[in-house]
Amino acid sequence: MIAPWVLILLAIAATIVTYQTHDSFRAEIDHALAIVKSGNQELIREYILGYGAWAPVVSVVLLVAQAVIVGIPASLVMFANGVAFGTSNGAVVNILGRMVGAAITFGIARMLGKGAVEMLVGKLTQTRKFERWMHRRGGWAVFATRAIPGMPSDMLSYVAGFTNVSWRTYLIATLFGFLPQSIVFAWFGSEATEWFWLIMMSGTILTCVLAVTTLAIQWIRRMTQRQPAKARVLAR
């Protein structure tokens, strides 16, 4: 059986060669990335449906692209899939695209290391804590980065590749973490478009609250640990 990282490496090499040697392919890729980066949900939907029977494949490619190029919001594409394909089919496309993208980013990090990843997506800052967390918690930490709304899950896919998390654990945790949001975003796109931005804002607020709470707990722990040390110094 061919190792996953070998398949990923071959796919990356083939894509790079094709991009460099075929003008039409390069123009299409650049156009697709420009549309996704625009953040315009209606443009994304029209672009996807413009491919007819190939629309699901194009959507998966867009989700993979946003995973590899950190900073492009996956939520917009997943929402557009709900509009374009309905709840059930949109959810299938969402989870497939997110899983393939997560596997590729994890494989890139595991194969090439942090230096190559930073050349691709820019400098990764403040990731050491996430690395230590994943080292300690393994699959549970990976699951949390996918399941909690607003978490930078694409960037953390790269971070997971720097840890001791196995391929099997990573993929299983990623599947169960991404599954609920893949269904929810597809449903919003299909049935509840008017609530989309409210949910996005709520998820962002929840993430900020969790981040502030975590920082506060860490600060309290540090202060608590310093008190006994000061007391021992004074006692001397």
C-alpha positions as CSV (number, residue, x, y, z in Angstrom):
1,M,0.0,0.0,0.0
2,I,1.3,3.4,-1.0
3,A,1.9,5.7,2.0
4,P,-0.5,8.8,2.1
5,W,2.5,11.2,2.0
6,V,3.7,9.6,-1.2
7,L,0.4,10.2,-2.9
8,I,0.2,13.8,-1.6
9,L,3.8,14.5,-2.8
10,L,2.9,13.2,-6.3
11,A,-0.3,15.2,-6.4
12,I,1.6,18.4,-5.4
13,A,4.3,17.8,-8.0
14,A,1.8,17.1,-10.8
15,T,-0.2,20.3,-9.9
16,I,2.9,22.5,-9.8
17,V,4.2,21.2,-13.2
18,T,0.8,21.6,-14.8
19,Y,0.4,25.1,-13.3
20,Q,3.8,26.2,-14.6
21,T,3.5,24.6,-18.1
22,H,-0.2,25.2,-19.1
23,D,-1.4,28.8,-19.4
24,S,-5.1,27.9,-19.4
25,F,-4.8,25.8,-16.3
26,R,-2.9,28.6,-14.5
27,A,-5.4,31.2,-15.6
28,E,-8.3,29.0,-14.3
29,I,-6.6,28.4,-10.9
30,D,-5.8,32.1,-10.5
31,H,-9.4,32.9,-11.4
32,A,-10.8,30.4,-8.9
33,L,-8.6,31.6,-6.1
34,A,-9.5,35.3,-6.8
35,I,-13.2,34.4,-6.5
36,V,-12.8,32.5,-3.2
37,K,-10.6,35.3,-1.8
38,S,-13.2,37.8,-2.6
39,G,-15.5,36.4,0.1
40,N,-18.5,37.0,-2.2
41,Q,-20.8,34.1,-1.5
42,E,-23.0,34.7,-4.6
43,L,-20.0,34.8,-6.9
44,I,-18.7,31.5,-5.4
45,R,-22.1,29.9,-5.9
46,E,-22.3,31.0,-9.5
47,Y,-18.8,29.9,-10.2
48,I,-19.4,26.4,-8.8
49,L,-22.7,25.9,-10.7
50,G,-21.1,27.2,-13.9
51,Y,-19.3,23.8,-14.2
52,G,-22.6,21.8,-14.5
53,A,-22.0,18.1,-13.7
54,W,-18.4,18.9,-12.6
55,A,-19.6,21.4,-10.0
56,P,-19.1,19.1,-7.0
57,V,-15.5,18.4,-8.1
58,V,-14.8,22.1,-8.5
59,S,-16.2,22.8,-5.0
60,V,-14.0,20.1,-3.5
61,V,-11.0,21.7,-5.3
62,L,-12.0,25.1,-3.8
63,L,-12.2,23.7,-0.3
64,V,-8.8,22.0,-0.8
65,A,-7.3,25.3,-2.0
66,Q,-8.6,27.2,1.0
67,A,-7.1,24.6,3.3
68,V,-3.7,24.8,1.7
69,I,-3.7,28.6,1.4
70,V,-4.5,29.7,5.0
71,G,-6.7,32.7,5.4
72,I,-9.4,31.9,2.8
73,P,-12.7,31.3,4.7
74,A,-14.0,27.7,4.2
75,S,-17.4,28.7,5.6
76,L,-18.3,30.7,2.5
77,V,-17.6,27.8,0.2
78,M,-19.5,25.4,2.5
79,F,-22.4,27.8,2.7
80,A,-22.4,28.1,-1.1
81,N,-22.5,24.3,-1.5
82,G,-25.7,24.3,0.5
83,V,-27.2,26.8,-1.8
84,A,-26.0,25.0,-4.9
85,F,-26.5,21.4,-4.0
86,G,-29.0,21.3,-1.1
87,T,-28.5,20.1,2.4
88,S,-27.6,16.4,1.9
89,N,-25.4,16.7,-1.2
90,G,-23.9,19.9,0.0
91,A,-22.9,18.3,3.3
92,V,-21.2,15.4,1.4
93,V,-19.3,17.8,-0.8
94,N,-18.3,19.9,2.3
95,I,-16.9,16.9,4.3
96,L,-15.1,15.5,1.3
97,G,-13.4,18.8,0.4
98,R,-12.5,19.5,4.0
99,M,-11.1,16.0,4.6
100,V,-9.0,16.1,1.4
101,G,-7.7,19.5,2.3
102,A,-6.9,18.6,5.9
103,A,-5.0,15.4,4.7
104,I,-2.9,17.5,2.2
105,T,-2.0,20.2,4.7
106,F,-1.1,17.5,7.4
107,G,1.0,15.6,4.8
108,I,2.8,18.8,3.6
109,A,3.8,19.6,7.2
110,R,4.8,16.0,8.0
111,M,6.9,15.7,4.8
112,L,8.5,19.1,4.4
113,G,8.6,20.6,7.9
114,K,7.9,24.0,9.3
115,G,10.3,25.9,7.1
116,A,8.6,24.8,3.9
117,V,5.1,25.4,5.4
118,E,6.1,29.0,6.3
119,M,7.3,29.5,2.7
120,L,3.9,28.4,1.5
121,V,1.5,30.2,3.9
122,G,3.7,32.7,5.7
123,K,5.3,32.7,9.2
124,L,3.4,30.6,11.8
125,T,3.3,32.6,15.0
126,Q,2.2,31.5,18.5
127,T,1.8,27.9,17.5
128,R,4.0,26.3,20.2
129,K,1.2,26.0,22.7
130,F,-1.0,24.3,20.1
131,E,1.9,21.9,19.3
132,R,2.3,21.0,23.0
133,W,-1.5,20.7,23.4
134,M,-1.7,18.2,20.5
135,H,1.4,16.3,21.8
136,R,-0.4,15.8,25.2
137,R,-4.0,15.3,24.0
138,G,-3.6,13.8,20.6
139,G,-6.8,13.2,18.7
140,W,-8.9,15.0,21.3
141,A,-7.0,18.2,20.6
142,V,-7.4,17.7,16.8
143,F,-11.1,17.1,17.2
144,A,-11.5,20.3,19.3
145,T,-9.7,22.4,16.6
146,R,-12.3,21.2,14.1
147,A,-15.5,21.2,16.3
148,I,-15.1,24.6,18.0
149,P,-16.5,27.4,15.7
150,G,-14.0,30.0,14.7
151,M,-10.9,28.0,15.4
152,P,-8.1,28.4,12.8
153,S,-8.5,24.8,11.8
154,D,-6.6,25.0,8.5
155,M,-3.5,26.5,10.1
156,L,-3.8,23.9,12.9
157,S,-3.8,21.2,10.3
158,Y,-0.2,22.2,9.5
159,V,0.6,22.4,13.2
160,A,-0.7,18.9,13.7
161,G,1.8,17.7,11.1
162,F,4.6,18.8,13.4
163,T,3.4,16.7,16.3
164,N,3.4,13.0,17.2
165,V,-0.3,12.5,16.1
166,S,-0.6,9.5,13.8
167,W,-2.3,9.6,10.4
168,R,-5.1,7.4,11.6
169,T,-5.8,9.4,14.7
170,Y,-5.6,12.7,12.8
171,L,-8.1,11.6,10.1
172,I,-10.6,10.1,12.4
173,A,-10.6,13.1,14.7
174,T,-10.8,15.4,11.7
175,L,-13.8,13.5,10.3
176,F,-15.8,13.6,13.5
177,G,-14.8,17.3,14.1
178,F,-15.7,18.5,10.6
179,L,-18.9,16.5,10.2
180,P,-21.3,18.6,12.3
181,Q,-20.2,21.9,10.7
182,S,-20.3,20.5,7.2
183,I,-23.9,19.5,7.7
184,V,-24.9,22.8,9.5
185,F,-23.3,25.1,6.8
186,A,-25.0,23.1,4.0
187,W,-28.3,23.3,5.8
188,F,-27.9,27.1,6.3
189,G,-27.1,27.5,2.6
190,S,-30.1,25.4,1.6
191,E,-32.8,26.4,4.2
192,A,-31.8,29.3,6.3
193,T,-29.7,31.8,4.3
194,E,-30.9,34.8,6.3
195,W,-29.3,33.3,9.5
196,F,-25.9,32.7,8.0
197,W,-24.1,35.8,9.2
198,L,-25.7,35.7,12.6
199,I,-24.3,32.3,13.1
200,M,-20.9,33.3,11.9
201,M,-20.8,36.3,14.3
202,S,-22.0,34.0,17.1
203,G,-19.2,31.5,16.4
204,T,-16.6,34.3,16.4
205,I,-17.9,35.7,19.7
206,L,-17.8,32.2,21.2
207,T,-14.2,31.7,20.1
208,C,-13.2,35.1,21.5
209,V,-14.9,34.2,24.9
210,L,-13.1,30.8,24.9
211,A,-9.7,32.4,24.1
212,V,-10.1,35.1,26.8
213,T,-11.2,32.5,29.3
214,T,-8.2,30.3,28.5
215,L,-5.8,33.2,28.9
216,A,-7.4,34.2,32.2
217,I,-7.0,30.7,33.5
218,Q,-3.4,30.5,32.5
219,W,-2.7,33.9,34.1
220,I,-4.4,32.9,37.4
221,R,-2.3,29.6,37.4
222,R,0.9,31.6,36.9
223,M,0.1,34.0,39.6
224,T,-0.9,31.1,41.9
225,Q,2.4,29.4,41.3
226,R,4.4,32.6,41.9
227,Q,2.9,33.2,45.4
228,P,4.4,30.1,47.1
229,A,7.8,30.9,45.5
230,K,7.7,34.5,46.8
231,A,6.6,33.2,50.2
232,R,9.7,30.8,50.3
233,V,12.0,33.7,49.4
234,L,10.6,35.9,52.1
235,A,10.8,33.1,54.7
236,R,14.6,32.9,54.1
